[in-house]
Amino acid sequence: MRNKWYGEGFKLGVLGGGQLGRMLIQSAINYDVHVYVMDGNESAPCSRFAYEFTKGDIQSYDDVLQFGADKDVLTVEIEHINVDALEALEKQGVKVYPQPHVLRIIQDKGKQKMFYKKHNIPTASFELINNANELSNYANQLPLIQKMRTGGYDGKGVQVLNSSDDLAKSFDAPSLLETKIDFKKELSVIVARNEKGEIKSFPVVECEFNEKLNLVEFLFSPANISMELENKAKLIAEDVIQKLEMTGLLAVELFLTQDNQLLVNEVAPRTHNSGHHTIECNKTSQFEQHLRAIIGLPLGSTAFEIPGVMVNLLGEQGFNGSAYYQGLEQVIEEEGVYVHLYGKEQTKPYRKMGHVTVTNQELEAAKAKARRLQDVIKVISSQE
């Protein structure tokens, strides 16, 4: 008989206490899995819902080592963590998923791209530079996308260099220079792999980005692509997680070029913004799937229950302070509308405060309603 993965005696540790961990806990409760969380913020979204919450620095070797020492399985909800400590814990017998070798690759965008090149995974051509001075060697290749190799997230640490005038604003840090792709769609595939090597992909998601913020604002599934491209995107995602030999959930972001080629942009080794709709739209949510993968359970069905659209709730520009959700009651009166608030007490411009999923058997109807509701619900600050 295998070791019990539920109830007392089994400890699942999560490094990071944000909304991704909070939604993972919601799935874990259904399986009576006790989730222990560490985060540096005592009022993090997970703090009130974890079986046990520890205040600690996820980038500190000592804090991560101490937190993880008595856990059966350790996972992450953000990849910017101390990998040295995870490697030490793995040697002590703690199951760390995704594995430290995967996190090392993904933490460094340069290593990511070199991994794709080595394993014949389609991606945009690239160069690696050490500092801003080396950019002059590539001035004749503009426009380029410059990405800092480490530290960037949610659009930070990424910029477009369209002309020589932009070189003055370039990052003076080890960076990745990518050819600027003329793409017609940005797609995402959420794929999972468990300890036994079973792999399942969710249907492809089509993303609409806020170009000003460089982050996902609106997404829908099924994507508006052919079945041939749907299958090809899933195969690429499955190839990536297989070649990484990763256990857990992987979000694979793809560009669809003007000539219908699929190129891997980046990956995230965790539950992801582009998978939130699966809570309502699929037989198994991305959070339950990640849980199943890392504790050694069979993966769940990824089939559709209903098409849907997901809209991020971002803090409105010009508002800082205690969060107030203007129009919230009007939104939840609507049929097929599901609101998820992340429990962040303070709002600030463009902070992710929650999301809304809109479902409908007719995807175009769901899109129309989602666009309308974007103008109804606003995250502002309450008046004291």
Stockholm file with secondary structure:
# STOCKHOLM 1.0

chainA/1-384         MRNKWYGEGFKLGVLGGGQLGRMLIQSAINYDVHVYVMDGNESAPCSRFAYEFTKGDIQSYDDVLQFGADKDVLTVEIEHINVDALEALEKQGVKVYPQPHVLRIIQDKGKQKMFYKKHNIPTASFELINNANELSNYANQLPLIQKMRTGGYDGKGVQVLNSSDDLAKSFDAPSLLETKIDFKKELSVIVARNEKGEIKSFPVVECEFNEKLNLVEFLFSPANISMELENKAKLIAEDVIQKLEMTGLLAVELFLTQDNQLLVNEVAPRTHNSGHHTIECNKTSQFEQHLRAIIGLPLGSTAFEIPGVMVNLLGEQGFNGSAYYQGLEQVIEEEGVYVHLYGKEQTKPYRKMGHVTVTNQELEAAKAKARRLQDVIKVISSQE
#=GR chainA/1-384 SS CCCCCSSTTCEEEEECCSHHHHHHHHHHHHTTCEEEEEESCTTCTTTTTSSEEEECCTTCHHHHHHHHTTCSEEEESSSCSCHHHHHHHHHTTCEESSCHHHHHHHHSHHHHHHHHHHTTCCBCCEEEESSGGGGGGGGGGCSEEEEESSSCCTTTTEEEECSGGGGGGCCCSSEEEEECCCEEEEEEEEEEECTTCCEEECCCEEEEEETTTTEEEEEEESCSSCHHHHHHHHHHHHHHHHHHTCCEEEEEEEEEETTSCEEEEEEESSCCGGGTTHHHHBSSCHHHHHHHHHTTCCCCCCCBSSCEEEEEEEBCTTCCEEEEEETHHHHHTSTTEEEEECCCSEECTTCEEEEEEEECSSHHHHHHHHHHHHTTCEEEECCC
#=GC SS_cons         CCCCCSSTTCEEEEECCSHHHHHHHHHHHHTTCEEEEEESCTTCTTTTTSSEEEECCTTCHHHHHHHHTTCSEEEESSSCSCHHHHHHHHHTTCEESSCHHHHHHHHSHHHHHHHHHHTTCCBCCEEEESSGGGGGGGGGGCSEEEEESSSCCTTTTEEEECSGGGGGGCCCSSEEEEECCCEEEEEEEEEEECTTCCEEECCCEEEEEETTTTEEEEEEESCSSCHHHHHHHHHHHHHHHHHHTCCEEEEEEEEEETTSCEEEEEEESSCCGGGTTHHHHBSSCHHHHHHHHHTTCCCCCCCBSSCEEEEEEEBCTTCCEEEEEETHHHHHTSTTEEEEECCCSEECTTCEEEEEEEECSSHHHHHHHHHHHHTTCEEEECCC
//
